[in-house]
Every structure is written in structure tokens, then in C-alpha cells.
Amino acid sequence: MKRRALKYIILLLLTILAGCSSAPIDKREKISRYFVMGEAVNSSIAKRRKIQNIPNGYERNNIQYSAKRLDEVRRILKRPLIVTSWYRSRALNKAVGGSSTSAHRSGLAIDVMLKKGKAGKAEFERVRNKMSSYDQLIYYPRRGHLHVGFRRNRFKERRQTMLMK
């Protein structure tokens, strides 16, 4: 009985520690074939405003999951991707005016740069037509940004696409 209780306590402590947002991050940690953790937590606004942008264990798992899924976008475009926004802590999300339900909060949404003009629209169309699954693809042609959102359950992904003006 004592052994069972000890296992339960250890499991509980590991769960609490995994959810702790103060755990240090190795920004060079490889999280997929093409991405590292530093790309997921980087934010010039967070740096400028001295906002902590450190994911907890659950969010880190989502970031790794998203990175592996984002590898498909990288393969479709056949070029490196420049990430402009990925994980956002609650404070950072508020600072950038993000929605409280934004998938960026949990590490399941990424914004990347596409080419500008017609070339960017062509890249958006290529991703939309070739990507196996996604929750959201939102293309902002003026800024040249593509928002890619995922869900942990691919069967619940909406395959929602939007072309913003």
C-alpha cells in the first residue's frame, strides 16, 4: 500500500512540475526536423516589455506537436520558414491584443512569412491544396503572413481557410 501511495505522490509531483511555467527552456532544443524551441517562444514585444513567455509542460507538448505538423508546410513550400509568432503566454497575448481563445496561447498556432504579392498568394494556395490537414489557414496578403492553426485531434480540425484584405 505504501509503495502505491509513493507512486501516486511521485506522479502527482511530476505532473505539477511539468505544468510549472518557470522551468528553463533550451532555445536550441530541436522540436522537429526543421524547428527549434527558440522559434516558438521568440517575441520582440515580450523582450521589449519584459514579459515572460515560457510555456508549461502541456504547452511545450503542444509546441512540439505543432512543430512536427509545421514541417509539412516547410516541405510543401520547399524553403525555410520565418516564424513571426507562435506560443504566447497570457501576458504576451494580452499585450499583442490577441483573442483569449487564440490557439497561440496553447502553442497550437503559428504565423509565418510568405512571399509578398502574387507569389505569396500562390504559396498560400499551394499550402491550402497540398496540406493533409489543418484547423485554420489565414492569409494576410498585405503583411505576407500565413496563420496556421492545428488541433490535437486531427478529426476535429475544421480546414477553415480565410483570405484577409
C-alpha positions in Angstrom: 0.0 0.0 0.0 2.8 2.4 0.9 4.5 1.7 -2.5 1.3 2.6 -4.3 0.9 5.8 -2.4 4.5 6.7 -3.1 4.0 6.1 -6.8 0.9 8.3 -6.7 2.8 11.1 -4.9 5.7 10.9 -7.5 3.2 11.0 -10.4 1.5 14.0 -8.8 4.7 15.9 -8.3 5.8 15.2 -11.9 2.5 16.4 -13.2 2.8 19.6 -11.2 6.4 20.2 -12.3 5.5 19.5 -15.9 2.9 22.3 -15.7 5.3 24.7 -14.0 5.9 27.7 -16.3 9.2 28.7 -14.6 11.1 25.7 -15.9 14.0 26.8 -18.0 13.9 26.4 -21.8 16.8 25.5 -24.1 16.1 27.7 -27.1 18.4 25.4 -29.2 16.3 22.3 -28.4 15.2 20.6 -31.6 11.5 20.1 -31.5 11.0 18.8 -35.1 13.1 18.2 -38.2 13.1 21.9 -39.1 12.3 23.8 -35.9 13.9 24.6 -32.5 12.2 25.8 -29.3 13.6 29.3 -29.6 11.5 29.9 -32.7 8.4 29.0 -30.7 9.0 31.3 -27.8 10.7 34.3 -29.5 8.9 37.6 -29.3 10.3 41.1 -29.8 7.3 42.5 -27.9 7.9 40.2 -24.9 11.6 41.2 -24.9 10.8 44.9 -25.2 8.1 44.8 -22.5 10.0 42.3 -20.3 7.1 39.8 -20.5 7.8 36.2 -19.6 7.0 33.9 -22.5 7.8 30.5 -21.0 5.4 27.6 -21.8 4.4 25.0 -19.2 4.7 21.3 -19.8 1.3 21.0 -21.6 2.1 23.9 -23.8 5.6 22.5 -24.6 3.9 19.3 -25.8 1.6 21.3 -28.0 4.5 23.3 -29.4 6.4 20.0 -30.3 3.2 18.6 -31.8 2.7 21.8 -33.9 6.3 21.8 -35.0 6.0 18.3 -36.4 2.9 19.4 -38.2 4.5 22.6 -39.4 7.3 20.5 -41.0 4.7 19.6 -43.7 4.3 23.3 -44.6 8.1 23.6 -44.9 8.2 20.6 -47.2 5.3 21.9 -49.4 7.0 25.3 -49.8 10.4 23.7 -50.3 12.1 26.5 -48.3 12.9 27.5 -44.7 10.0 29.3 -42.9 10.4 32.5 -40.9 8.2 32.3 -37.8 6.8 35.6 -36.7 4.5 34.4 -33.8 4.0 31.0 -32.2 3.5 30.4 -28.4 2.1 33.4 -26.4 1.9 33.5 -22.7 -1.3 35.0 -21.3 0.5 38.3 -20.6 2.1 38.4 -24.1 -1.2 37.5 -25.8 -2.9 40.4 -23.9 -0.1 42.8 -24.9 -0.5 42.0 -28.6 -4.3 42.2 -28.5 -4.8 38.5 -29.1 -8.1 36.7 -28.5 -8.3 35.0 -25.2 -9.2 31.8 -27.1 -6.3 32.1 -29.5 -4.6 28.8 -30.4 -1.3 30.8 -29.9 -2.0 30.6 -26.2 -1.6 26.8 -26.1 1.1 26.6 -28.8 -1.2 25.2 -31.5 -1.0 28.2 -33.9 2.0 29.6 -35.8 2.3 32.7 -38.0 5.0 32.5 -40.8 6.1 34.9 -43.5 5.2 34.1 -47.1 6.4 35.9 -50.1 4.6 39.2 -50.9 2.2 39.8 -53.8 1.2 37.2 -56.3 4.0 34.8 -55.2 2.6 34.8 -51.6 -0.9 34.1 -52.8 0.5 31.2 -54.8 2.3 29.9 -51.7 -1.0 30.2 -49.7 -2.9 28.3 -52.4 -0.2 25.6 -52.6 -0.3 25.0 -48.8 -4.1 25.0 -48.8 -4.3 22.5 -51.6 -1.5 20.2 -50.5 -1.6 20.2 -46.8 -3.1 16.9 -45.4 -5.0 18.6 -42.5 -5.2 21.8 -40.5 -7.6 23.6 -38.3 -7.1 27.1 -39.8 -5.2 28.8 -42.6 -5.5 32.5 -42.7 -3.5 34.5 -45.2 -2.8 38.2 -44.7 -1.5 39.4 -48.2 -0.6 42.9 -47.1 1.7 41.7 -44.4 2.7 38.5 -46.2 1.7 36.4 -43.1 0.2 32.9 -43.0 -1.5 31.8 -39.8 -1.5 28.0 -39.4 -3.6 26.5 -36.7 -3.9 22.9 -35.5 -5.9 20.9 -33.1 -4.6 17.9 -31.2 -7.3 15.8 -32.7 -7.0 15.9 -36.4 -10.5 14.6 -36.8 -11.9 17.8 -35.2 -9.9 20.1 -37.5 -12.2 22.4 -39.4 -10.0 23.0 -42.5 -11.1 26.6 -42.3 -9.4 29.0 -44.7 -9.6 32.8 -44.9 -8.0 35.3 -47.2 -7.9 38.7 -45.3 -7.9 42.0 -47.1 
